[in-house]
Amino acid sequence: MTTRTPAPPAARTAFPALGTTAELLVTDPRALAVAEAVLRAELDVVDRACSRFRPDSELTRVNLTAGATTTVGGHFAEALQAALRAARLTGGAVDPTVGRAVIALGYDRTFASLRPDDARPLPVARPAPGWQRIVFDAHTRRLRLPPDTRLDLGATAKALASDRAARRAATAAGCGVLVSLGGDLATAGQAPEGGWRIALADDHAGPARGEGPAVAVTGGALATSGIGVRTWRRAGRALHHIVDPVTGEPATAVWRTVTVAAATCVDANTAGTAAIVLGDRAVDWLRSTALPARLVRLDGAVVRLGGWPPDSPASAEGGPR
C-alpha cells in the first residue's frame, strides 16, 4: 500500500525520479516553480550520493572500497547516519548492510529493467554482515565497511530526500508543501484547510478509483511499506524487495502493507519497513513506539494502532497520487 492524494490541491506537479514518481503539492500556485526547483535539486543530490544503480554514485564508490577506510561527503554522511539510526531504533530489523543479499536475490538493476521471471537459480542466502560492524566517525566523515559488505540505503535515503525537500521547498516558496516520493510523503509549512487529504492504495501509481480509505495530514509525514508492488520471480519463487537481515531472505509475508505516521518521513518509513520484517512481532513493537499505524494482513484484515482513525472513504474525484 502507498499513499496518494485524491482532492486536487492549489497546484501540483509530478515526474519520474529515483525509479519511482516524485509528486509536489503546494498551497500557493505561484510558488510551484520555486518549490519544484528545490525538489529537483534535492533529488539530484540524493541520486548522486545514494543510488545503487549509478556507477558514479558515492554509494558505489563506498561499496567498492569495503574493508578500507574512506572519507565520505556531507550528504552521504547524513544519509548513512539516518540509516544507522534506523538500525539502532529497530534492533537491526532495518539494516543498511543488506545490499549483497538484495543483489543476490536478483534486484541488481533498476526495478524497471529487472527481469520479472528470472530462471537463474537462487544462491544460498546469508545473513547481512550487520550494521554494528560499520565504523563511522560523524565528525571526520571517515567510514570503514566490513570486507565484502554492500550498503543499501533504500530504506531511509528516499524518505530523507522527502523530508529535506519538503523543508527546503516550504522555506523557499513561503507556503505549505507536500513532497511524495513513491508515496512516502513529508509535509512542511502551513497545510491547507482541513489538512492534506491522503488516500491509501496498494500502488501509488495505480488508477485512483476513490473507494479506498483516506486520512487528513496536517503536519509531519506518512509512509507505507509493502510487499505487493516491487515483486519478481526467480527460479520459480516469488520474491519481494524487503529483506530480513537475519536470514538474507525476503521478509516472511505477514503484512501486505504497513502505513505509519510520524514527525519525519525517515521515522515513518523506518517503522513501516521494520514492521514488515518483524512480521508477527510487529504489533507489539509498533505499540512500543506509540506511532499511529495501519497494518493490513495478506487477507485484507486491518489492525490500527496508536490512535489511527477508523477508515473513511477517499473522495471520488481524481487527482495526484
C-alpha contacts under 8 A as a table, 3 or more apart, distances in Angstrom:
res1	aa1	res2	aa2	distance
1	M	200	L	6.58
1	M	201	A	4.89
1	M	202	D	3.20
1	M	203	D	5.63
1	M	204	H	7.46
1	M	224	T	6.12
1	M	225	S	6.82
1	M	226	G	5.74
1	M	228	G	7.59
1	M	256	R	7.36
1	M	257	T	5.08
1	M	258	V	7.25
1	M	259	T	7.54
2	T	182	G	7.58
2	T	183	G	5.14
2	T	184	D	7.23
2	T	200	L	5.78
2	T	201	A	5.19
2	T	202	D	5.43
2	T	203	D	5.57
2	T	204	H	5.21
2	T	223	A	7.22
2	T	224	T	5.14
2	T	225	S	7.26
2	T	226	G	7.80
2	T	257	T	7.99
2	T	259	T	7.59
3	T	183	G	4.70
3	T	184	D	6.91
3	T	185	L	7.82
3	T	198	I	6.27
3	T	199	A	5.71
3	T	200	L	4.61
3	T	201	A	5.99
3	T	203	D	7.94
3	T	204	H	5.89
3	T	222	L	7.85
3	T	223	A	7.31
3	T	224	T	7.02
3	T	321	R	6.90
4	R	183	G	6.31
4	R	198	I	5.39
4	R	199	A	4.87
4	R	200	L	6.04
4	R	201	A	7.09
4	R	204	H	5.89
4	R	320	P	6.52
4	R	321	R	3.73
5	T	8	P	7.54
5	T	196	W	7.45
5	T	197	R	5.71
5	T	198	I	4.33
5	T	199	A	5.30
5	T	319	G	6.54
5	T	320	P	5.43
5	T	321	R	5.13
6	P	197	R	6.88
6	P	198	I	6.68
6	P	199	A	6.15
6	P	208	A	7.34
6	P	210	G	7.11
6	P	314	A	6.86
6	P	315	S	6.05
6	P	316	A	7.52
6	P	317	E	6.12
6	P	318	G	5.47
6	P	319	G	4.72
6	P	320	P	6.09
6	P	321	R	6.80
7	A	197	R	6.54
7	A	315	S	6.61
7	A	317	E	6.29
7	A	318	G	6.86
7	A	319	G	5.78
7	A	320	P	7.65
8	P	11	A	7.56
8	P	318	G	7.67
8	P	319	G	5.33
8	P	320	P	6.83
9	P	12	R	6.73
9	P	25	L	6.52
9	P	26	V	7.03
9	P	27	T	6.66
10	A	25	L	7.52
10	A	26	V	6.27
10	A	27	T	5.03
10	A	28	D	6.08
10	A	29	P	5.76
11	A	25	L	5.83
11	A	26	V	5.53
11	A	27	T	6.62
11	A	28	D	6.89
11	A	29	P	4.94
11	A	32	L	6.74
12	R	23	E	7.21
12	R	24	L	5.45
12	R	25	L	4.40
12	R	26	V	6.38
12	R	32	L	7.19
12	R	320	P	7.52
13	T	23	E	5.86
13	T	24	L	5.41
13	T	25	L	6.81
13	T	36	E	7.93
14	A	21	T	6.77
14	A	22	A	5.50
14	A	23	E	4.33
14	A	24	L	6.32
14	A	320	P	7.97
15	F	21	T	5.74
15	F	22	A	5.44
15	F	23	E	6.75
16	P	19	G	6.91
16	P	20	T	5.78
16	P	21	T	4.53
16	P	22	A	5.93
17	A	20	T	5.43
17	A	21	T	5.55
17	A	22	A	5.75
17	A	43	L	7.28
17	A	181	L	7.94
18	L	21	T	7.52
18	L	43	L	7.49
18	L	47	D	6.79
19	G	110	T	6.80
19	G	111	F	7.05
19	G	112	A	7.36
20	T	181	L	6.91
20	T	182	G	5.30
21	T	180	S	7.94
21	T	181	L	5.86
21	T	182	G	5.21
21	T	205	A	7.73
22	A	179	V	7.38
22	A	180	S	5.78
22	A	181	L	4.62
22	A	182	G	6.44
23	E	178	L	8.00
23	E	179	V	5.80
23	E	180	S	5.00
23	E	181	L	6.43
23	E	320	P	7.60
23	E	321	R	7.65
24	L	35	A	7.90
24	L	36	E	7.02
24	L	39	L	7.93
24	L	177	V	7.23
24	L	178	L	5.83
24	L	179	V	4.82
24	L	180	S	6.52
25	L	32	L	7.81
25	L	177	V	5.67
25	L	178	L	5.02
25	L	179	V	6.56
26	V	29	P	6.54
26	V	31	A	7.16
26	V	32	L	6.30
26	V	35	A	7.86
26	V	175	C	6.83
26	V	176	G	5.60
26	V	177	V	4.60
26	V	178	L	6.49
27	T	175	C	6.08
27	T	176	G	5.23
27	T	177	V	6.66
27	T	191	A	7.42
27	T	192	P	6.37
28	D	31	A	5.58
28	D	32	L	7.13
28	D	175	C	6.20
28	D	176	G	7.49
29	P	32	L	5.45
30	R	33	A	7.41
31	A	34	V	5.45
31	A	35	A	6.18
31	A	173	A	5.16
31	A	174	G	7.65
31	A	175	C	7.52
32	L	35	A	5.18
32	L	36	E	5.95
32	L	173	A	7.59
33	A	36	E	5.08
33	A	37	A	6.22
34	V	37	A	5.28
34	V	38	V	6.56
34	V	169	A	7.41
34	V	172	A	6.83
34	V	173	A	5.98
35	A	38	V	5.19
35	A	39	L	6.29
35	A	169	A	4.65
35	A	170	A	7.12
35	A	172	A	6.72
35	A	173	A	5.72
36	E	39	L	5.00
36	E	40	R	6.10
36	E	169	A	7.59
37	A	40	R	5.25
37	A	41	A	6.20
38	V	41	A	5.18
38	V	42	E	6.28
38	V	165	A	6.57
38	V	168	R	6.82
38	V	169	A	5.59
38	V	172	A	7.84
39	L	42	E	5.15
39	L	43	L	6.18
39	L	165	A	5.22
39	L	166	A	7.68
39	L	169	A	6.78
40	R	43	L	5.07
40	R	44	D	6.20
41	A	44	D	5.17
41	A	45	V	6.33
42	E	45	V	5.09
42	E	46	V	6.29
42	E	161	A	6.49
42	E	164	R	7.39
42	E	165	A	5.95
43	L	46	V	5.27
43	L	47	D	6.03
43	L	161	A	6.74
44	D	47	D	5.17
44	D	48	R	6.16
45	V	48	R	5.32
45	V	49	A	6.17
45	V	75	H	7.64
46	V	49	A	5.04
46	V	50	C	5.60
46	V	51	S	7.37
46	V	75	H	7.52
46	V	157	A	7.23
46	V	158	K	7.72
46	V	161	A	6.63
47	D	50	C	5.46
47	D	51	S	5.05
47	D	57	S	7.26
48	R	51	S	6.34
48	R	54	R	7.57
48	R	56	D	7.28
48	R	57	S	4.75
48	R	58	E	6.51
49	A	57	S	5.31
49	A	58	E	4.74
49	A	59	L	6.00
49	A	75	H	6.87
49	A	76	F	5.55
50	C	57	S	6.41
50	C	58	E	6.39
50	C	59	L	5.10
50	C	76	F	6.84
50	C	79	A	7.83
50	C	153	L	6.69
50	C	157	A	6.99
51	S	54	R	5.72
51	S	57	S	5.99
51	S	58	E	7.87
51	S	59	L	6.40
51	S	60	T	7.53
52	R	55	P	7.97
52	R	57	S	7.52
52	R	59	L	6.55
52	R	60	T	6.32
52	R	109	R	7.97
52	R	152	D	7.06
53	F	57	S	7.99
53	F	60	T	7.94
53	F	108	D	7.90
53	F	109	R	6.05
53	F	110	T	6.45
54	R	57	S	5.29
54	R	60	T	7.10
55	P	60	T	6.02
55	P	61	R	7.92
56	D	60	T	6.73
56	D	61	R	7.30
57	S	60	T	5.31
57	S	61	R	6.59
58	E	61	R	5.03
58	E	62	V	6.11
58	E	72	V	7.71
58	E	76	F	7.29
59	L	62	V	5.03
59	L	63	N	6.09
59	L	76	F	7.79
59	L	151	L	7.42
60	T	63	N	5.20
60	T	64	L	6.23
61	R	64	L	5.19
61	R	65	T	6.46
62	V	65	T	5.22
62	V	66	A	6.53
62	V	70	T	7.45
62	V	72	V	7.96
63	N	66	A	5.32
63	N	145	L	7.88
63	N	149	T	6.90
63	N	150	R	5.24
63	N	151	L	6.46
65	T	68	A	5.62
65	T	69	T	7.54
65	T	70	T	7.43
65	T	145	L	7.91
66	A	69	T	7.83
66	A	144	R	6.60
66	A	145	L	4.87
66	A	146	P	5.98
66	A	147	P	5.06
66	A	148	D	6.18
66	A	149	T	6.05
66	A	150	R	7.48
67	G	144	R	6.16
67	G	145	L	5.45
67	G	146	P	5.08
67	G	147	P	4.06
67	G	148	D	7.18
68	A	144	R	5.65
68	A	145	L	7.08
68	A	147	P	7.85
69	T	142	R	6.61
69	T	143	L	5.48
69	T	144	R	4.46
69	T	145	L	7.60
70	T	142	R	5.62
70	T	143	L	5.36
70	T	144	R	6.45
71	T	140	T	7.64
71	T	141	R	5.52
71	T	142	R	4.48
71	T	143	L	6.05
72	V	76	F	6.35
72	V	77	A	6.28
72	V	141	R	5.61
72	V	142	R	6.51
72	V	143	L	7.05
73	G	76	F	5.42
73	G	77	A	6.06
73	G	141	R	7.22
74	G	77	A	5.05
74	G	78	E	6.28
74	G	141	R	7.66
75	H	78	E	5.05
75	H	79	A	6.23
76	F	79	A	5.03
76	F	80	L	6.03
77	A	80	L	5.05
77	A	81	Q	6.08
77	A	138	A	7.08
77	A	141	R	6.44
78	E	81	Q	5.15
78	E	82	A	6.28
79	A	82	A	5.13
79	A	83	A	6.32
79	A	153	L	7.46
79	A	156	T	7.36
79	A	157	A	5.76
79	A	160	L	7.13
80	L	83	A	5.00
80	L	84	L	6.14
80	L	153	L	7.35
81	Q	84	L	5.08
81	Q	85	R	6.02
81	Q	138	A	7.86
82	A	85	R	5.14
82	A	86	A	6.18
82	A	156	T	6.64
82	A	157	A	7.78
82	A	160	L	7.74
82	A	266	V	7.50
83	A	86	A	5.06
83	A	87	A	6.28
83	A	95	D	7.31
83	A	96	P	6.20
83	A	153	L	6.51
83	A	155	A	7.59
83	A	156	T	5.87
83	A	157	A	7.68
84	L	87	A	5.02
84	L	88	R	6.21
84	L	95	D	7.51
84	L	96	P	7.31
84	L	131	W	6.87
85	R	88	R	5.07
85	R	89	L	6.10
86	A	89	L	5.23
86	A	90	T	6.10
86	A	92	G	7.91
86	A	94	V	6.24
86	A	95	D	7.54
86	A	156	T	7.78
86	A	267	D	7.65
86	A	270	T	5.94
87	A	90	T	5.34
87	A	91	G	6.02
87	A	92	G	4.55
87	A	93	A	6.49
87	A	94	V	5.01
87	A	95	D	5.10
87	A	96	P	7.46
87	A	131	W	6.91
88	R	91	G	5.31
88	R	92	G	6.10
89	L	92	G	7.63
90	T	93	A	5.34
90	T	94	V	6.27
90	T	270	T	7.86
90	T	271	A	7.60
90	T	274	A	6.41
91	G	94	V	7.78
92	G	95	D	5.37
92	G	130	G	7.64
92	G	131	W	7.28
92	G	245	P	7.42
93	A	244	D	6.81
93	A	245	P	6.57
93	A	274	A	5.36
93	A	277	V	6.21
93	A	278	L	6.94
94	V	155	A	7.35
94	V	244	D	7.96
94	V	245	P	7.45
94	V	270	T	6.94
94	V	273	T	6.79
94	V	274	A	5.67
94	V	277	V	7.80
95	D	98	V	6.26
95	D	128	A	7.90
95	D	130	G	6.87
95	D	131	W	5.96
95	D	245	P	6.39
96	P	99	G	6.93
96	P	131	W	6.52
96	P	151	L	5.32
96	P	152	D	5.11
96	P	153	L	5.59
96	P	155	A	7.78
97	T	100	R	7.48
97	T	128	A	5.71
97	T	129	P	6.12
97	T	130	G	5.91
97	T	131	W	5.98
97	T	149	T	6.51
97	T	150	R	5.92
97	T	151	L	4.74
97	T	152	D	6.31
97	T	245	P	7.86
98	V	101	A	5.31
98	V	102	V	6.25
98	V	128	A	5.12
98	V	129	P	7.62
98	V	150	R	6.99
98	V	151	L	6.51
98	V	152	D	6.24
98	V	243	V	7.00
98	V	245	P	6.04
98	V	248	G	7.06
99	G	102	V	5.19
99	G	103	I	6.31
99	G	149	T	7.44
99	G	150	R	4.67
99	G	151	L	4.86
99	G	152	D	4.57
100	R	103	I	5.12
100	R	104	A	6.09
100	R	128	A	7.71
100	R	149	T	6.75
100	R	150	R	5.30
100	R	151	L	7.62
101	A	104	A	4.99
101	A	105	L	6.31
101	A	125	A	7.09
101	A	126	R	7.03
101	A	127	P	7.77
101	A	128	A	6.97
101	A	243	V	7.51
101	A	248	G	5.33
101	A	249	E	7.24
102	V	105	L	5.29
102	V	106	G	6.83
102	V	107	Y	5.71
102	V	108	D	7.30
102	V	241	H	7.04
102	V	243	V	6.92
102	V	248	G	7.84
103	I	106	G	5.25
103	I	107	Y	4.99
103	I	108	D	4.65
104	A	107	Y	7.24
104	A	108	D	7.57
104	A	122	L	7.35
104	A	123	P	6.60
104	A	125	A	7.97
105	L	122	L	6.62
105	L	123	P	7.70
105	L	234	R	7.73
105	L	239	L	7.77
105	L	249	E	7.91
106	G	114	L	7.84
106	G	118	D	7.93
106	G	234	R	7.51
107	Y	110	T	7.51
107	Y	111	F	7.12
107	Y	114	L	6.84
107	Y	241	H	7.50
108	D	114	L	7.76
109	R	113	S	6.52
109	R	114	L	6.18
110	T	113	S	5.48
110	T	114	L	6.32
111	F	114	L	4.96
111	F	230	R	7.47
115	R	118	D	5.70
115	R	232	W	7.41
116	P	231	T	7.80
116	P	232	W	4.78
116	P	233	R	5.86
116	P	234	R	8.00
117	D	232	W	6.20
117	D	233	R	4.60
117	D	234	R	5.71
117	D	235	A	7.83
117	D	236	G	7.61
118	D	232	W	7.96
118	D	233	R	5.96
118	D	234	R	4.44
118	D	235	A	6.23
118	D	236	G	7.91
119	A	234	R	5.65
119	A	235	A	4.74
119	A	236	G	7.12
120	R	234	R	6.49
120	R	235	A	5.72
121	P	234	R	7.03
121	P	235	A	5.21
122	L	234	R	6.96
122	L	235	A	6.54
125	A	247	T	6.71
125	A	248	G	5.32
125	A	249	E	6.24
126	R	247	T	6.07
126	R	248	G	5.06
126	R	249	E	7.92
127	P	245	P	5.65
127	P	246	V	5.00
127	P	247	T	4.69
127	P	248	G	4.61
128	A	245	P	5.00
128	A	246	V	6.52
128	A	247	T	7.46
128	A	248	G	6.02
129	P	133	R	7.28
129	P	146	P	7.50
129	P	149	T	6.75
130	G	133	R	5.88
130	G	134	I	7.73
130	G	245	P	7.61
131	W	134	I	5.55
132	Q	135	V	7.93
133	R	145	L	7.21
133	R	146	P	6.31
134	I	143	L	7.54
134	I	144	R	6.20
134	I	145	L	5.07
134	I	146	P	6.38
135	V	143	L	5.74
135	V	144	R	5.14
135	V	145	L	6.50
136	F	141	R	6.78
136	F	142	R	5.73
136	F	143	L	4.48
136	F	144	R	6.47
137	D	140	T	5.64
137	D	141	R	5.33
137	D	142	R	5.36
137	D	143	L	6.64
138	A	141	R	4.88
138	A	142	R	7.25
145	L	149	T	6.42
146	P	149	T	5.67
152	D	155	A	7.73
153	L	156	T	5.84
153	L	157	A	5.55
154	G	157	A	5.51
154	G	158	K	6.45
155	A	158	K	7.23
155	A	159	A	7.63
155	A	269	N	6.99
155	A	270	T	6.80
155	A	273	T	7.16
156	T	159	A	5.25
156	T	160	L	6.05
156	T	266	V	5.72
156	T	269	N	6.83
156	T	270	T	6.75
157	A	160	L	4.99
157	A	161	A	6.23
157	A	266	V	7.94
158	K	161	A	5.04
158	K	162	S	6.42
158	K	181	L	6.95
159	A	162	S	5.05
159	A	163	D	6.36
159	A	181	L	7.58
159	A	184	D	6.48
159	A	185	L	7.52
159	A	265	C	5.11
159	A	266	V	4.89
159	A	269	N	6.60
160	L	163	D	5.09
160	L	164	R	6.12
160	L	265	C	6.70
160	L	266	V	5.52
161	A	164	R	5.16
161	A	165	A	5.86
162	S	165	A	5.26
162	S	166	A	5.99
162	S	179	V	5.77
162	S	180	S	6.48
162	S	181	L	6.50
162	S	184	D	7.44
162	S	185	L	6.21
162	S	186	A	5.60
162	S	265	C	6.79
163	D	166	A	5.36
163	D	167	R	6.30
163	D	179	V	7.90
163	D	185	L	7.87
163	D	186	A	5.44
163	D	187	T	7.54
163	D	264	T	6.43
163	D	265	C	5.97
163	D	266	V	7.39
164	R	167	R	5.37
164	R	168	R	6.12
165	A	168	R	5.22
165	A	169	A	5.74
165	A	179	V	7.01
166	A	169	A	5.21
166	A	170	A	6.00
166	A	177	V	6.05
166	A	178	L	6.19
166	A	179	V	5.61
166	A	186	A	6.12
166	A	187	T	5.73
166	A	188	A	5.54
167	R	170	A	5.35
167	R	171	T	6.35
167	R	187	T	7.55
167	R	188	A	5.48
167	R	189	G	7.69
168	R	171	T	5.18
168	R	172	A	6.15
169	A	172	A	5.06
169	A	173	A	5.78
169	A	177	V	6.90
170	A	173	A	5.15
170	A	174	G	5.48
170	A	175	C	5.56
170	A	176	G	5.95
170	A	177	V	5.52
170	A	188	A	5.84
170	A	189	G	5.53
171	T	174	G	5.32
171	T	175	C	7.55
171	T	189	G	7.68
174	G	189	G	7.54
175	C	189	G	5.73
175	C	190	Q	6.31
176	G	187	T	7.53
176	G	188	A	5.91
176	G	189	G	4.19
176	G	190	Q	4.45
176	G	191	A	5.22
176	G	192	P	7.13
177	V	187	T	5.63
177	V	188	A	5.37
177	V	189	G	6.14
177	V	190	Q	7.68
177	V	191	A	7.35
178	L	185	L	6.83
178	L	186	A	5.80
178	L	187	T	4.40
178	L	188	A	6.63
179	V	185	L	5.40
179	V	186	A	5.42
179	V	187	T	6.38
180	S	183	G	5.22
180	S	184	D	5.32
180	S	185	L	4.03
180	S	186	A	6.54
181	L	184	D	5.29
181	L	185	L	6.31
182	G	204	H	6.53
183	G	204	H	5.69
183	G	223	A	6.83
183	G	224	T	7.21
183	G	321	R	7.36
184	D	221	A	7.91
184	D	222	L	6.18
184	D	223	A	4.35
184	D	224	T	6.35
184	D	265	C	6.79
184	D	269	N	7.32
185	L	221	A	5.66
185	L	222	L	5.45
185	L	223	A	6.14
185	L	265	C	6.29
186	A	220	G	6.13
186	A	221	A	4.33
186	A	222	L	6.60
186	A	264	T	6.72
186	A	265	C	5.61
187	T	191	A	7.83
187	T	219	G	5.81
187	T	220	G	5.61
187	T	221	A	6.04
188	A	191	A	7.53
188	A	219	G	6.72
188	A	220	G	7.20
191	A	194	G	7.85
191	A	195	G	5.40
191	A	196	W	6.48
191	A	218	T	5.60
191	A	219	G	6.90
192	P	195	G	5.18
192	P	196	W	6.35
192	P	218	T	7.87
194	G	197	R	7.81
194	G	216	A	7.01
194	G	218	T	7.36
195	G	216	A	5.25
195	G	217	V	5.09
195	G	218	T	4.38
195	G	219	G	7.84
196	W	216	A	5.36
196	W	217	V	5.00
196	W	218	T	6.23
197	R	214	A	6.82
197	R	215	V	5.90
197	R	216	A	4.52
197	R	217	V	6.47
198	I	214	A	5.35
198	I	215	V	5.25
198	I	216	A	5.91
198	I	217	V	7.04
198	I	314	A	7.82
199	A	210	G	7.89
199	A	212	G	6.58
199	A	213	P	5.89
199	A	214	A	4.08
199	A	215	V	6.46
199	A	314	A	5.66
200	L	212	G	6.20
200	L	213	P	5.69
200	L	214	A	5.75
200	L	215	V	7.98
201	A	204	H	6.23
201	A	206	G	7.96
201	A	212	G	6.59
201	A	213	P	7.96
202	D	206	G	7.95
202	D	226	G	7.84
202	D	228	G	7.21
202	D	229	V	7.50
202	D	257	T	7.48
203	D	206	G	5.21
203	D	229	V	6.54
204	H	321	R	5.66
205	A	321	R	6.68
208	A	318	G	5.98
208	A	319	G	7.46
208	A	321	R	7.46
209	R	212	G	7.63
209	R	316	A	6.76
209	R	318	G	7.35
210	G	313	P	7.41
210	G	314	A	5.21
210	G	315	S	5.39
210	G	316	A	4.24
210	G	317	E	6.57
210	G	318	G	7.17
211	E	313	P	5.91
211	E	314	A	5.85
211	E	315	S	7.51
211	E	316	A	6.86
212	G	313	P	5.67
212	G	314	A	5.62
213	P	311	D	5.22
213	P	312	S	5.12
213	P	313	P	4.59
213	P	314	A	5.39
214	A	311	D	6.73
214	A	312	S	5.67
214	A	313	P	5.73
214	A	314	A	4.83
215	V	309	P	7.94
215	V	311	D	7.85
215	V	312	S	7.27
217	V	220	G	7.53
217	V	221	A	7.77
219	G	263	A	7.68
220	G	261	A	7.54
220	G	262	A	6.07
220	G	263	A	4.38
220	G	264	T	5.68
220	G	265	C	7.54
221	A	261	A	5.77
221	A	262	A	5.46
221	A	263	A	5.74
221	A	264	T	5.16
221	A	265	C	4.92
221	A	268	A	6.81
222	L	259	T	7.08
222	L	260	V	5.78
222	L	261	A	4.50
222	L	262	A	6.43
222	L	264	T	7.85
222	L	265	C	6.11
222	L	268	A	5.96
222	L	269	N	7.77
223	A	259	T	5.64
223	A	260	V	5.61
223	A	261	A	6.67
223	A	265	C	6.30
223	A	268	A	5.31
223	A	269	N	5.16
223	A	272	G	7.08
224	T	257	T	6.68
224	T	258	V	5.48
224	T	259	T	4.16
224	T	260	V	6.40
224	T	268	A	7.78
224	T	269	N	6.56
224	T	272	G	6.06
225	S	257	T	5.61
225	S	258	V	5.35
225	S	259	T	6.52
225	S	269	N	6.94
225	S	272	G	5.26
225	S	273	T	5.46
225	S	276	I	7.15
226	G	229	V	7.21
226	G	255	W	7.41
226	G	256	R	5.51
226	G	257	T	4.09
226	G	258	V	6.31
226	G	273	T	7.89
226	G	276	I	7.17
227	I	230	R	6.66
227	I	231	T	7.09
227	I	240	H	5.85
227	I	241	H	7.27
227	I	242	I	7.22
227	I	253	A	7.57
227	I	255	W	7.82
227	I	256	R	5.75
227	I	257	T	6.73
228	G	231	T	6.49
228	G	240	H	7.63
228	G	256	R	6.44
228	G	257	T	7.82
230	R	240	H	5.89
230	R	241	H	6.17
231	T	238	A	7.06
231	T	239	L	5.56
231	T	240	H	4.42
231	T	241	H	6.75
232	W	238	A	5.92
232	W	239	L	5.42
232	W	240	H	6.52
233	R	236	G	5.93
233	R	237	R	5.22
233	R	238	A	4.49
233	R	239	L	5.71
234	R	237	R	5.24
234	R	238	A	6.69
234	R	239	L	7.21
239	L	250	P	6.47
240	H	243	V	7.88
240	H	250	P	5.96
241	H	250	P	6.55
242	I	250	P	5.61
242	I	251	A	6.02
242	I	273	T	7.43
242	I	276	I	7.64
242	I	277	V	7.24
243	V	248	G	6.09
243	V	249	E	5.49
243	V	250	P	4.27
243	V	251	A	5.25
243	V	277	V	7.16
244	D	247	T	5.70
244	D	248	G	5.61
244	D	249	E	5.76
244	D	250	P	5.85
244	D	251	A	4.87
244	D	277	V	5.61
245	P	248	G	5.20
245	P	249	E	7.58
251	A	276	I	6.80
251	A	277	V	5.08
251	A	278	L	7.89
251	A	279	G	7.71
252	T	276	I	7.99
252	T	277	V	7.10
252	T	279	G	6.65
253	A	256	R	7.19
253	A	276	I	7.69
253	A	279	G	7.15
253	A	298	L	7.59
254	V	276	I	7.30
254	V	279	G	5.28
254	V	280	D	6.75
254	V	297	R	6.10
254	V	298	L	6.35
255	W	258	V	6.85
255	W	276	I	6.16
255	W	279	G	6.73
255	W	295	L	6.63
255	W	296	V	5.61
255	W	297	R	4.37
255	W	298	L	5.68
256	R	295	L	7.78
256	R	296	V	5.57
256	R	297	R	5.37
256	R	298	L	5.05
256	R	300	G	7.88
257	T	276	I	7.59
257	T	295	L	5.96
257	T	296	V	5.34
257	T	297	R	7.28
258	V	272	G	5.33
258	V	273	T	7.76
258	V	275	A	6.99
258	V	276	I	7.03
258	V	293	A	7.03
258	V	294	R	5.79
258	V	295	L	4.43
258	V	296	V	6.36
259	T	268	A	7.86
259	T	272	G	6.05
259	T	293	A	5.54
259	T	294	R	5.15
259	T	295	L	6.40
260	V	268	A	5.17
260	V	269	N	7.26
260	V	271	A	6.83
260	V	272	G	5.93
260	V	291	L	6.85
260	V	292	P	5.86
260	V	293	A	4.36
260	V	294	R	6.53
261	A	268	A	5.53
261	A	291	L	6.43
261	A	292	P	5.50
261	A	293	A	6.42
262	A	265	C	6.77
262	A	267	D	6.08
262	A	268	A	5.05
262	A	291	L	6.42
262	A	292	P	7.49
263	A	267	D	7.12
263	A	268	A	7.63
264	T	267	D	5.36
264	T	268	A	6.33
265	C	268	A	4.95
265	C	269	N	5.85
266	V	269	N	5.24
266	V	270	T	5.94
267	D	270	T	5.04
267	D	271	A	6.16
268	A	271	A	5.33
268	A	272	G	6.22
269	N	272	G	5.14
269	N	273	T	6.04
270	T	273	T	5.33
270	T	274	A	6.07
271	A	274	A	5.11
271	A	275	A	6.15
271	A	286	L	7.39
272	G	275	A	5.15
272	G	276	I	6.52
273	T	276	I	5.24
273	T	277	V	6.45
274	A	277	V	5.10
274	A	278	L	5.97
274	A	282	A	7.55
275	A	278	L	5.01
275	A	279	G	6.13
275	A	281	R	7.72
275	A	282	A	4.65
275	A	283	V	7.65
275	A	285	W	7.76
275	A	286	L	7.31
276	I	279	G	5.46
276	I	282	A	7.28
277	V	282	A	8.00
278	L	281	R	5.24
278	L	282	A	5.11
279	G	282	A	5.43
280	D	283	V	6.98
281	R	284	D	5.93
281	R	285	W	6.39
282	A	285	W	5.06
282	A	286	L	5.90
283	V	286	L	5.25
283	V	287	R	6.14
283	V	305	L	7.94
284	D	287	R	5.09
284	D	288	S	6.40
285	W	288	S	5.17
285	W	289	T	6.79
286	L	289	T	5.16
286	L	290	A	6.57
286	L	291	L	6.72
286	L	293	A	7.63
286	L	305	L	7.63
287	R	290	A	5.21
287	R	291	L	7.19
287	R	305	L	6.71
287	R	306	G	6.69
290	A	305	L	7.89
290	A	306	G	5.29
291	L	305	L	7.48
291	L	306	G	5.35
292	P	304	R	7.62
292	P	305	L	5.53
292	P	306	G	4.09
292	P	307	G	5.61
292	P	308	W	5.00
293	A	304	R	5.83
293	A	305	L	5.12
293	A	306	G	6.30
293	A	307	G	7.91
293	A	308	W	5.88
294	R	302	V	6.86
294	R	303	V	5.80
294	R	304	R	4.63
294	R	305	L	6.45
294	R	308	W	6.64
295	L	302	V	5.65
295	L	303	V	5.06
295	L	304	R	6.42
296	V	299	D	7.89
296	V	300	G	5.62
296	V	301	A	5.65
296	V	302	V	4.57
296	V	303	V	6.42
297	R	300	G	5.18
297	R	301	A	5.23
297	R	302	V	6.39
298	L	301	A	7.41
304	R	307	G	7.31
304	R	308	W	5.57
304	R	309	P	7.57
304	R	310	P	7.92
305	L	308	W	5.64
315	S	318	G	7.90
